[in-house]
Amino acid sequence: MAVYPRTGSSDVPAQPHFPSLERDVLGHWEAGDTFQESVRRRPADREFVFYDGPPFANGLPHYGHLITGYVKDVVP
């Protein structure tokens, strides 16, 4: 079983196989019941709400879209 996160390894493939990486991560989360544990630890009186709109409401994609998308996915 892969260890997640992978630390201390300098072997980064030039062309990673994303489906297998995804399976490894999902397997790790499933083995640790990560999602349900996060729900159990969340205080019942503090609902987490994130309002997300259209991806590019103000025109073509640019660097600012990457930052907000990154924060949206990492913060929760």
C-alpha positions in Angstrom: 0.0 0.0 0.0 1.3 3.4 -0.9 2.1 5.9 1.9 0.3 9.2 1.6 1.5 11.8 1.6 4.7 10.7 -0.1 7.6 12.4 1.7 11.3 11.9 1.3 11.1 10.5 -2.2 12.9 12.3 -4.9 11.6 10.0 -7.6 9.0 12.0 -9.5 7.9 10.5 -12.8 8.0 12.7 -15.8 4.6 11.3 -16.8 2.7 10.1 -13.8 -0.2 7.7 -14.2 -3.0 9.8 -12.7 -5.6 7.0 -12.5 -3.4 4.9 -10.3 -2.4 7.9 -8.2 -6.0 8.6 -7.7 -6.7 5.0 -6.7 -3.9 5.1 -4.1 -5.2 8.3 -2.6 -8.8 7.1 -2.5 -7.6 3.8 -1.0 -5.7 5.7 1.7 -8.8 7.8 2.5 -11.1 4.8 2.6 -8.7 2.8 4.8 -8.7 5.6 7.4 -12.4 6.5 6.9 -11.1 10.0 6.4 -14.3 11.7 5.2 -16.5 10.3 8.0 -13.8 11.1 10.6 -13.8 14.7 9.4 -17.6 14.8 9.7 -17.4 13.3 13.2 -14.8 15.9 14.3 -16.8 18.9 13.0 -18.8 20.7 15.7 -22.5 20.2 15.1 -23.1 24.0 15.6 -20.5 25.1 13.0 -21.8 24.3 9.6 -19.2 24.7 6.9 -20.6 26.5 3.8 -18.6 27.4 0.7 -20.2 29.4 -2.0 -18.7 28.7 -5.4 -19.9 30.4 -8.6 -19.2 29.9 -12.3 -15.6 29.1 -13.0 -14.9 32.1 -15.2 -17.7 34.6 -14.7 -15.6 37.6 -15.6 -13.9 36.5 -18.8 -11.1 34.2 -19.8 -9.2 32.1 -17.2 -6.1 33.7 -15.7 -3.8 33.3 -12.8 -6.3 34.6 -10.3 -8.6 31.7 -11.1 -5.9 29.2 -10.2 -5.4 30.8 -6.8 -9.1 30.8 -5.8 -9.6 27.3 -7.2 -6.6 26.1 -5.2 -7.9 27.6 -1.9 -11.4 26.2 -2.5 -10.0 22.7 -2.8 -7.3 22.9 -0.1 -9.0 24.8 2.8 -11.9 22.4 3.5 
